[in-house]
Amino acid sequence: MKNNLFSHKLMEDNISTKHLSAITKFIKKKPILTNNVKVKEFEKKWSSWLGVKYSVFVNSGSSANLLSIAYLKSKYQKGEIIVPTLTWSSDIASILHNNFKPVFVDINLNNLAISLENLKRKINKNTVAIFLTHILGLNGLTSEIIKLVKNKKIILLEDCCESHGAKFNSKKIGTYGLISNFSFYYAHHMTTIEGGMICTNSKEVYEICRMLRSHGMVRETTSPKIKKYYVKKYPDLNSQFIFSLPSYNVRSTEINAVLGIEQIKELNKNIKKRNANFIHFLKKLDKEKFYTKFNLNGQSNYAFIIIFNKNYRNIKFRKKFEKILNKKKIEFRRGTSGGGNQMRQPYVRNSLKFNEKDFRKFSNTEIVHHYGYYIGNFPGLSKNKINKLTDVLNNI
Ligand SMILES: Cc1ncc(COP(=O)(O)O)c(C=O)c1O
């Protein structure tokens, strides 16, 4: 139901017949379908698009998160990892799974990313890393954050799962941290149906993540030095079956990689269209009702962000807003990324014993949690439809 206002989905036109034909054409050749040459080709193309030396294709953005923290675990026994309260569950779950302590920091409203002032207060001698999330295409980095991690010798990890192509200082985000993670989930900037990428300029991270991706197996490394080390140290083991680290199987397949190779061709063009859509959306949005002062420098939007302004932050308006969106069949997600304040989620609050008083200390995240939304922004969206959407929102 393309361009029908009253069926505005979160995502519509991201897998085309052309993409499906590429998959069919590939399968007809009866190739190996598990992780093989197409995965390598996609990784190479992605590294070149992003501007990093190495990429490791995995089966989701969450698996990319998990392996990044598993890499840290292979280097550090314990410590604290700073995370924003507004992020995805797997950013925090991977910290918990690897027995690090998550330390929460509130966000700024203008870029929905970790707040520098709060961040400074949470850094201490136990801090191993900051796992920064770039939310909904907004750049979360600042020169101060980069300077801070450098001075304090803290590792910077970037979750770019919602922000492919966003830039800080004219350079793509995902090239600043030691490791950066991307998701190719169905509704994102580009898709491999399910999929994720771990990106880095570090040969060591690359080799360890390659092993971690496939059960921790040594034969997965491209480094003869690492292979030699393990074979020599463990002569009682078959060199094909040496499991270096406790790990998982988070590989993807050749089919997903073929889709990735096709999708990356259109990524820049689609990013441009979506950014123009978002700028138009913000221009049309009622500034009295909705917050629009986002820092759009370097943005790469994939979903329209809606946050109520102060006078509208009440349950009555929220109920009315949701009722009208439901009536008009405008699909929406309250809380934006990950449903809002992660501290409120059972997997965090039950294990770390947080309560209502704790949640409320993270005041900007709380605003987004209760009064923040996103709705779909896809490349094929016309200005006319955006106008109709903003008319609905402004008239609530
Ligand atoms: C910020 C962020 N990080 C990580 C993920 C996880 O990605 P995936 O759904 O591919 O596991 C998501 C999911 O959309 C996300 O929004």
The ligand as a Tripos MOL2 file, in Angstrom:
@<TRIPOS>MOLECULE
LIG
   16    16     1     0     0
SMALL
NO_CHARGES

@<TRIPOS>ATOM
      1 C1         21.3740    0.7660   18.9630 C.3       1 LIG1
      2 C2         21.1860   -0.6870   18.6220 C.ar      1 LIG1
      3 N1         22.1660   -1.5440   18.9400 N.ar      1 LIG1
      4 C3         22.0600   -2.8580   18.6670 C.ar      1 LIG1
      5 C4         20.9510   -3.3680   18.0330 C.ar      1 LIG1
      6 C5         20.8650   -4.8200   17.7570 C.3       1 LIG1
      7 O1         20.8340   -5.1140   16.3980 O.3       1 LIG1
      8 P1         20.1670   -6.4630   15.8680 P.3       1 LIG1
      9 O2         18.6930   -6.2420   15.8710 O.co2     1 LIG1
     10 O3         20.7240   -6.6420   14.5010 O.co2     1 LIG1
     11 O4         20.5620   -7.5310   16.8130 O.co2     1 LIG1
     12 C6         19.8980   -2.5170   17.6980 C.ar      1 LIG1
     13 C7         18.6990   -3.0820   17.0520 C.2       1 LIG1
     14 O5         17.9840   -2.5510   16.3110 O.2       1 LIG1
     15 C8         20.0170   -1.1390   17.9980 C.ar      1 LIG1
     16 O6         19.0360   -0.2890   17.6920 O.3       1 LIG1
@<TRIPOS>BOND
     1     1     2 1
     2     2     3 ar
     3     2    15 ar
     4     3     4 ar
     5     4     5 ar
     6     5     6 1
     7     5    12 ar
     8     6     7 1
     9     7     8 1
    10     8     9 2
    11     8    10 1
    12     8    11 1
    13    12    13 1
    14    12    15 ar
    15    13    14 2
    16    15    16 1
@<TRIPOS>SUBSTRUCTURE
     1 LIG1         1 GROUP 0 **** ****
